[in-house]
Amino acid sequence: MSSTTAVADAVPHARRKHNSLHRQRAWALWGSYIALGVFVVIFLVPPFYTLMTSLKSSAEMSAQQGNPWIVHHPTFENFWYLITYPNFQTYYLNSVMITIVVVAVSITIAVLAAFSLSRMGFWGSQTLATGVFLTYLIPASLLFLPLFRIIGWLGLINNIWCLAILYPTLAVPFCTWIMIGYFSSIPKELDEAALIDGAGYLQMLWRIFIPVAMPGIIAATIFAFTVSWGAFLYPLAYLYTANQMVLTVGIISDLIRGDVFLWGKIMAAVVLASLPPILIYAFLMDYYVAGLTAGATKG
Amino acid sequence: MAEVSCRKIVKHYDGGVQAVKGIDLEIADREFVVLVGPSGCGKSTTLRMIAGLEEITEGEIWIGGDVVNDVPPRDRDIAMVFQNYALYPHMSVFDNMAFGLKLRKFPRDEIKRRVDEAARILDIGMLLDRKPRALSGGQRQRVAMGRAIVRNPKVFLFDEPLSNLDAKLRVQMRTEIKKVHQTVRTTTVYVTHDQVEAMTLADRVVVMNHGVIEQVGSPQDLYHNPTTRFVAGFIGSPAMNFLPVRVQDDSNGGLIVRVTDQIVLPVPPARVDRYTKYNGREMVLGLRPEHLFDYHESGRPGHARVDLLVDVVEPMGMETMVHFFIGHDPVCARVDPATRAEPGEMLALAADLNQMHLMEPDSGRVV
């Protein structure tokens, strides 16, 4: 009798517990939806407005009638203007060229540095690794005056190639830090197996570490690309003629003429400038396969 | 094939930790030697020094007649199997096994021939195109062994290769490893903390503790003739029972060991001479659970009756382990599964004193 009562008592108790869990989950989901909704609005409204403005003609913009968030007579005239505008072509080409060089240089330095700091275990490697991270914490705005002296000394003021020296100072520390993290997550038995199999350090890096740490390299590549593509301060300070400029500075120096803002063209330039990052993210994310190391060791 | 020789090897780590304290060990060509001991005893460090993955602080390691202290791992002609497999995750099973041969610039045909042969021995031929993540734990460990076999090295080194496998697979892989050694007959050094693995695999077992070798011998030798209390307790499962006793004369000119006032065990006549000089001293009696079993009236000479209060009964199917306390010391007996043993009841046991061990309490030396 008593055991029957105990069972009867236990069932509603279990149901209560289940209901309370269900309620907690519902609240958590609602909280998540609201937070995500706010983020989506904050992050997607500006690009949406940019795209809408880029599709408007000057006449539609100056008419100031109707809902400014909607395009009534879409046109590609702003895009066509930019595509056929020689200066814009130069900025674009300069940005692409310098970004390719900066990404290549930064990733090469970061991978080599991170491999030696995280895997070769030499005296002082820990201190150096911390030093690399501390370098990243120094703001670019503090560095650009001393760097100006150095670039001037090298005779590279108003030379696009000065950016190939300057941008890695921003990208390399963080990329190295990312790569140290990735390399450290690779089991040390993998190096030891490679050493016993007959690999030297460079072979180990090239044939084991780089393929295994590809997600990390892609993350670092995206970071280096973003730094190089979007940097504003350095090109503004070091470059001043149109043939040397990159997109970020070229757009505002060329499309803001005195107190006349060519909003349609500025926004179209922003859309065109945003295409490479979107493509890079979309393309590299496909290769960003999390858990590539699965199966290397007991999981 | 090669012999391996460790001569007075010492390993100090930064911070003053001395992991290995002067080990001398000669391993013959084709021999299967297992280093066994508890965590931190220095067995893995010793193996890693043989592999060249740890620098040797003092002493010399010889492989195949050459001192290899300053030879990098790749030039020692050794192969190693790791506890967590250490397979290259981005390579197929074939490429994992072929990696070492490719680095050594073997011809393509030869690489294929060797990988196929190793895959045949290990029965992994159908897995060659798979990536490690698509394999089970046992299959991964086979691939790791395959990677070692294809190189046809002078020495195989195994660092606790079965520790990550479940109990059933471990037993299966243990047999596989033994079979592989019987096939390829390569000198093998194998590290484990599992004494059952050590006993079943080894030609010779090296028991280590606190960075030194406690005893080296065949599995049977270590089991029946341990030289220290540590070895006696480490080898055998369940572990040997240890009881503080006093050695005394008996009225017939023989010797007895007094466990308590009620439990007095006669020393078999064959051992009296050996233990006479310890007469009157406090010693430690060692008796394995399998030498404490059901009492029968028709017991053999050297069997002594002991009646004990049952504490816990563990039926295991083919045998039953029964636990007791004598004073504060736990005692385990291995009895017939048909024996009726209930907690809280007395059970009559026979102690086979022909198998007893007597140890000095301070040094732990078996006398």
Interface residues (C-beta under 8 A of the other chain):
Chain A: P187 E189 L190 E192 A193 A194 L195 I196 D197 G198 A199 G200 Q203 R207 I208 P211 V212 L292 T293 A294 G295 A296 T297 K298
Chain B: A51 G52 L53 P72 P73 R74 I78 A79 M80 F82 Q83 N84 Y85 A86 L87 Y88 P89 H90 F99 G100 L103 R104 K131 P132 R133 A134 L135 G137 R140 R147 R151 N164
